[in-house]
């Protein structure tokens, strides 16, 4: 035998569903708020973080050219990586922005790699 519902009465079990939906939306709202705060922090502190990492506004956003060179003789086996940067006001003379050099000689057996 079925019970009849009066008009305006919430169906049985609906309150549980509604409470679960509210809790889920509150959880989602908190997670979105955390991500929004992280994004705002990243936007507001961008320059500070870039200067801390020695990256910077001087290089980001301009055309650069990377160069890889090898020095391979009987005595030396080395590789160089250079990043050339053209300053906006001086397009005739590129500047070496970074240069990394590493040997390609095999280490002795049991030798640990060098730390940077």
WORASUL-V424761 format. One record per pair of residues at least 4 apart in sequence whose C-alpha atoms are under 6 Angstrom apart, sorted by the first residue. I is the first residue (numbers start at 0). J is the second residue. D is the distance in whole Angstrom. If there is no record, write none. Layout:
# WORASUL-V424761
I;J;D / I;J;D
This chain:
# WORASUL-V424761
24;28;6 / 40;44;6 / 41;45;6 / 49;54;5 / 49;55;5 / 50;54;6 / 50;55;6 / 63;83;6 / 63;84;5 / 64;82;6 / 64;83;5 / 65;81;6 / 65;82;4 / 66;80;6 / 66;81;5 / 67;79;6 / 67;80;5 / 68;78;6 / 68;79;5 / 69;77;6 / 69;78;4 / 70;76;6 / 70;77;5 / 71;75;6 / 71;76;5 / 76;102;6 / 76;103;5 / 76;104;6 / 77;101;6 / 77;102;4 / 77;103;5 / 78;100;6 / 78;101;6 / 79;99;6 / 79;100;5 / 80;98;6 / 80;99;5 / 81;97;6 / 81;98;4 / 82;95;6 / 82;96;5 / 82;97;5 / 83;94;5 / 83;95;5 / 83;96;6 / 84;93;5 / 84;94;5 / 84;96;6 / 85;90;6 / 85;93;5
